[in-house]
Amino acid sequence: MSRRIAVALCKARHDIMDLDFEVTESIFENTIENPNDFEHLQKVAQDWVESVWEENNEIYIYVTGLSQALTSVLKVINDMPKDIVISFTLMHWDRTHEFYIPQIFV
């Protein structure tokens, strides 16, 4: 059984409404004091991935800023053992049309 996991990258950067769905959870729940503390960012990302990953889950990450946070999540997913495949979609805000567009990763 799969479930849809929709999460903002960083808390409180933007209110996120995707059609009629509000995204309220975040990977990085606390303010990132030092965006260049990659070890800390990767630890937060690792803990989050381990807490939500189950085979067949649909993971949607709403990219709400901070490149170092995003690359930390991508690194953690990339470094997973090769027998674990995490499919996820990055959701990006389209300013022109004012809605989120998907970028699918497998």
LINLIN-V416043 format. One record per helix or strand of 2 or more residues. SS is the DSSP state (a for helix, b for strand). FROM is the first residue (numbers start at 1). TO is the last residue. Records with the same first field share a line. If there is no record, write none. Layout:
BEGIN
SS=FROM-TO + FROM-TO
END
This chain:
BEGIN
b=4-10 + 16-18 + 21-23 + 26-28 + 58-62 + 88-94 + 99-105
a=38-52 + 67-78
END
